[in-house]
Amino acid sequence: MDNPYHSCFHEANFGIINSIVSVRTYTEVKKMSRISEEQVKHVAHLARLAITEDEAKKFTTQLDAIIGFAEQLNELDTSNVEATSHVLDMKNVMREDKPVKGLPREEVLKNAPDKQDGQVRVPSILD
């Protein structure tokens, strides 16, 4: 049987995930499934992704393994770790907010592929 954890993504971009996911055995993941194939299909539908049955099974296995590794973080003792929003000391530097005149509506609408009642018309994204 092929490795059920083999990623469809390019190894250079997702190599760490492939390495982590490959550590667990197939039966280990099957025993304690945290995400269902139906949930994977539902999320794919919401994201407007067309996936095959084989891809749904593969993604279910991969996502379940990833969730399992994330759950392992709950086992760490973090009582002496200071809460942080980022691992590096970050400072947000922003320019002063100065109001400026925008483009004229006619100019903007001239470039819009579809317009209606003085507004840009876009395709509906909700079912």
Residue pairs with C-beta under 8 A, 6 or more apart in sequence:
1 26
3 22
4 26
4 29
4 57
4 58
4 61
5 18
5 21
5 22
5 24
5 61
5 62
5 65
6 18
6 58
7 14
7 17
7 18
7 21
7 62
8 55
8 58
9 17
9 18
11 18
17 62
17 66
20 65
20 66
20 69
21 62
21 65
21 66
21 69
24 65
24 68
26 61
29 61
29 64
29 65
29 68
30 61
32 64
32 68
33 60
33 64
34 64
34 67
34 68
34 71
35 60
35 63
35 64
35 67
36 60
37 56
37 57
37 60
39 60
40 51
40 56
40 59
40 60
40 63
41 51
41 56
44 50
44 51
44 56
44 59
51 59
105 118
108 120
109 115
109 118
109 120
112 120
112 121
114 120
114 121
114 122
115 121
